[in-house]
Amino acid sequence: MRKKIQATDLMNRIMADYFYGLNEAATSGRQKVAWCTSVGPAELLRAMGFAVQFPENHAAILGATRMATDLIPVANAIGYSPDICSYLTSDIGAYLKGITPLSRAYPGIESVPRPDVLVFNTNQCRDVQDWFAWYARKLGVPCIGISSPKSIGEVTDAHIDDVAGQIKALIPTLEMISGSRLDLDRLRETVALSRECTELWRQVLETATASPAPLTFFDGTIHMGPAVVLRGTPEAVDYYKVLLSELEQRVAAGDGAVADEAVRIYWEGMPVWGRLRQHSELFAGIRTAVIASTYCSSWIFPAFDPREPIRSMAKAYLELFIVRSDPYKERYIKGMLAKFNIDGIIYHDAKTCPCNSNSRYGLPQRLEAETGIPSLVISGDLNDLRCVSDEQTRTNVEAFIEQLEEGK
């Protein structure tokens, strides 16, 4: 049995307002639209007056609505390999087919908003740059961005100087497109709001250190929506205050998200968007709470500092888990295992997302040797359900949880 979070209705209204606002900006022409990668310079874009659309968010919705699998072959047919990011292929496939899940969820929205500029950050992977470059060619709009270093151990001043310089280099083009100069005070306000949002989101996720945990990873993948698409706005801050209050009340009452919680799991990797409900019910049915993850925690950016807005943005984007070295990742996960009192780890080896699959170079074995905490690798994908075997997943998960219970 899973328990509904009451703040979900408020979140749904906030997300609807966001999508309708984007639609209004694009159709009225009163506000320029920027497409941005999820950990790109959204603060800069918001401060300069752009309405900001996140194609990765749209792709995740394609996955969650199970539209993606039928759209991926459309992008494959124009030369995109089935082995590359299924966010990219499903989103481009949707564009080529002229469809969007937004039109089903939000009456009156016929398409995603047309961009005036595309702004990427390769801190996640190279695919985002290729993805945006395709739209730049197709739509005839500028594509600009940041090339981030990879496999970073310690984030150094040299790294920060590099990325901060690249962020500053975006400003003249954005000023030309927006028709107005960057207001540094407005940027400081936006960065301050992002900092407050990220701190509240951290507190939300850390309520799951309680036993029983008041929310699960599957709840987190839904409730991270405002942190992704509304970072830098008062709406996101206000929402997480409401959500945090509800979760703290649950903790005080001993009210767990999973009835009779018996096993606590850490999820490493992407969600399988088209199986969120199914996986949530699978774990809840065997009294297992998947309570923490690398993925949901990727929207915690403690480095944001309104006193140094551009430099702190650079530092925040560089500290993202996905761009760090394996020794850093191992230390990070070890810390999370202790903080959340974890019994076992599940690694999702996503077929089309090698950058966010950390089970391929011996990391699970090294961590298990150091911590004694067992792990299971499940094969799947973020959006392409042809890579997912529901029966195999169920069988392997049930056997793994039984092993953990016997070990306890």
N, C-alpha and C positions, 0 to 999 in steps of 0.2 A: 504494500500500500504506500502510495506517495501522497504527500500533503501539498496542497496548492499554496503558493505565496500570494497573499491578498494584494500586494503592491503590483502584481502583474497587470491588473486592469489599468492602473495609472500609467505604467510603462507603455502599454499598448496605445493609449491616447497620445502620449508624448511622441512615440515613434510615428503615429499617424500624422501628427502635426508637422513633424520633420519632413515626411515624404510629400505632404501636400504643400508645404512651404517651398520645397525644391521644385515641384511642378509649377507653382505660381511664378517662381523666379524665371524658369525657363520659358514658359508660355507668354508671360507678360513682357519680358525683355527689360524689366525694371532693375534686375540684379544680374550681374555676371555669374556664371556657373563654372566652378573648377572641379575637376575630378582629381581625387587624391588617393594615394595608397594609404592603407590603414595606419601605418606608423610613418607617414610622411608629414610635411610641414603644415598640418591643418591649422595650427595656431596662427601662422603667418597669413594664410588664406582668409581665415575668418576676420583677422584684424584689418585686412584690406577690403573687407566688404563683400567677399565672394560667398555665394551659396555653395556648400561643399557636398559633393556626392562621392561615395566610396564604392567603387566597383566590386571590391572584395565582399562587402556587405551584401550587395545585390547577388553576387555569386553564391554566398552562403544561403540566401533565401531560395535561390534556384535549387540548391541541394536539399534544404529542409522541406521544400514542397515536392521533392522527388521529380522535378521537371528536368534536372540536369542530365540524367543518363541518356535521354532521348535527344538532347541538344548537342552533346559532345561530338557525335559523328558528323554533324553539320560543319563544325570547325575542322575536324579531321579531313573532311573532303576538300578543303582549300589549302591543305598542306601542314596543318598543325598536328603533331604526333599525338597519338593516344597516351603516350608515356609522360607528356608534360602536364603542368598544372591543370587540374580539372576545373578549378575556378576560371582560369583563362578560357579554356575550350567551351565550357558551358555558357559563359557570359557572351563570348563572341557568337556562339551558336544561337543564343537567344536574340542577339541583335540581327543576325542574318535572317532569322525566321520572323522577326518583327513582333516578338512576344515578350512579356514580362510578368512575373508573378504579382507585381505591384498593382496591375490593373484588376486582378481578382480580389486583392485585399482592400484596395482603396478605390471605390467607384469614382470615375472622373479622371483618373490617371491613365493615360493611354500608352505612355512609353517612359523610359528613363530620361532625365533631362539632358538635352544636348549640351556638351561642354563648350566653353569659350577657351579653356586651356586645360591641359593634362599635366599633372605634377606628380612625379614618382620619387620614391626612395628605395634603392636596391638593398636596404638593410634586411629585407625578408628573403629576396631571391632575385635572380636576373629575369625571371618570367614576368614580373610586374612591368619592367621596362619594355619588353617585347609586346606585352598586352597593350600598354598605352601607345606604343609606337604604331600598332595596327590601327587603332582608332584615329591617331593623328593623320595617317595616310588616308584613311577612309573618309574622315570628316573635314580634312583640310584645316585643322587647328594646331596651334603650337603645342609641343610636348617638351617639357623641361624637367629637370630633376637633379637628384643627388646620387652619386655613386659612393656607396659606403664600403669600408673595409670589411673583411670577413675573418672569422676565427680569432676574434679579439680576446686576449687574456685580460690584462689590466687596460682600462680605458685611459689613455695618456693625453697630455696636453696637445701632442702632435695630432692625434686622432681628432680631438675636439676642434683644433684650429682648422684642420682640413674641412670638416663637415660644416662648421660655422661659416667658413669662407664660401662654400658652395651655396649655403642658404642665402647669404648676402647677395650672391651673384644672381639669384632668382628675382630679386626685388625690382630691378629696372624693367624687366619684361612684364612682371605682374602689374607694375604701376602703369605701363603703357596700355595693357589690356583693360584694367579696371578704370582707368581715366582719373586716378587720384593717387596722391603720394602716401607712402606708408606713414602712419601716425604711431610713433614709438610708444606713446602713453597708452594707446589702444592695444598695442601688442602686449605691453606689460599687463594690462587688465586681462587679456585673453589667456596669457600664460599663467597668471594667478588663478584663474578659474579652472584651467587644466590641472594645476597643482592640487587645488581643493578637490576636484573630481577624483583624481587618482588616489588621493589619501582616503577619501570616503570609500572608494571601490576596494582598496586594500583592507579597510576595516570590515567591509561586507564579507569579503572572502575569508577573513580570519575569524569570523564568528564560527566557522566550521572547525576550529580547534577544539570547540566544546564537544562533549560527548553526552548525549547524542548530538550530531551536527544538525543545525537548523536548515542547511541547504546543501545541495549536491553539485557536483560538476555539471550535471545536465541542467540544473537551474541556472548555474553561472553562465553557460553558453547563451542563454536567452537574455538574462538580465545584464549582460555586458553590453547590450545594444547601445544604450545612451553613452557609455564610456567610449565606444568606437565612433559613433557618428555625430555625437554632440559634445565631444571634448572641447573645452574652451567656451562653454555656454552656461548661463545660470540654470537652465532647465536640467542639465545633467546633475549639477550640484544639488539642486532641490530634490530631484528624484532619489538620489542615493541617501539623502538624509531620511527620507520616508522609509526606504527599504531597510536601512540599517536599524532604524527604530523597531520595525517589525521583527527583524531577526534577533535583536537583543532581547525583546520580550519573549521570543521562543526559547532562547537560551535560558533565561531566568525561570521559565516554566518547565524546563526539561523536555521541550517539545521537539522531537527529532523529525527531520525530513523523511527518514525511512523508519517505519515502525520496527521496534525491537532490534535496533542496530546492533549487529554482532561482529562485523568485519569492516575495517576502514581501508579504502583503496586510494592510491595516487594514480591519476591518469596522465601519462606522458605522451604528448602528440596532439594531433588535430582530432576534433570530434568527427564521427561519421554522421554528417548532417541529416541524411535521409533515414537515419535509424535512432535519432535522439530519444523518441518516446519508447521505442522497442527496447533499447539498451537500458533506459531508465527503469522500465518495468522489469527487465531481466534481473538487474541487480537488486532492486527493491524486493523482488519475489524470493530472493535467497538471503534476505536480511543483511544486505551489503550496501554500505554507503560509499560511493565514490565522492570523496569530500574535498579533494584538492587537485590542482593541475598546473602544469606549466602554461598551458594555453590561456586560461582565463587570467592568470597573473601577468600575462604579457602587456596588459593595459595598466600596469602600475609603474608610474614614472616619477620617482622621488626627486630626480635631478631638476625638474622644472623650477625656475627661480625668476620671478618678475624683475628682480634687480639687474639680471643679465639675461634678457629674454632669448636672444639668438644663440648665445653660447650655451645656455642651459638647455635649449631645445636640441642642439647638436649632441650634448652629453646624454640627454634622455634617449634619443633615438639610437645612440651607439651602445647604450647599456641593455638593449633588447636581448633577451635570452637567445634568440635564433642566430644572432651574429657572433656569439661568444665561442671560445675554444672549448674543447671537450673537458679539460681539467676544470675550467670554470663551471661548466654545466654539471659535472659530477659533484662539485662542492655545493652548488645551488640546490640540487635535488636532495643531497644528503641533509641539508638544513631543513628542507621542506618535510622530509620524512620524519625528522625529530619533532618539528613544530606541530605537525598534525597527528602525531602518534599513529603512523601508518603501519598496517599489517602486510601489505603487498602492493606491488606496482604492476600496472598494465601499460605496456607500450603499444601504441597503435602505429603499425608500420603502414603508412599511407602510400599506396602505389605511385601516385603522381606528385607526392610532396616530399622529396628526399631531404630538403632543408629542415623540415619539421618532423622528421622521423629519426629518432636518436637510438634506434635499435640495431643499426647496421655495422657499427665499428667496435663492437665489444663493450660498449658502455654498460649495458645491463649486467653483464657478467662481472665487470669490475666493481660495480656498485653492490651487487649481491655478496661478493667476496668481502667487501669492506664492512657492510652493514648487517649481513645475515638476513636481509629482507628479501623474500622470494619475488620473482617477477614472471610475467607471462607476456609474450608477444602475440598480438592478434593482427592478421593481415586484413587490409581493407582499403578505403580511400575516403577522402573528404566528400567528394561529390559523385564519383563514378561507382554506382551500385553494382556494376558488373564485376567489380573487384571484391565484392563482399559476399561471403558465405554465411548466411544466418545460422544454419545448422551447426557448422563448424565452430562459429563464434560461441554459440550457446553451450555446446558440448565442452569446449576448452575452458570457458569461464566457470561453468559449474564445477568441473573437476578441480580447477585452480582454487576456487573458494573452499571446496571441501578439504583440499590439502591444507589450506591456511587454518581452517577451523580445527583440524586434527592437530596441527602444530601448536595451537594455543592451548 
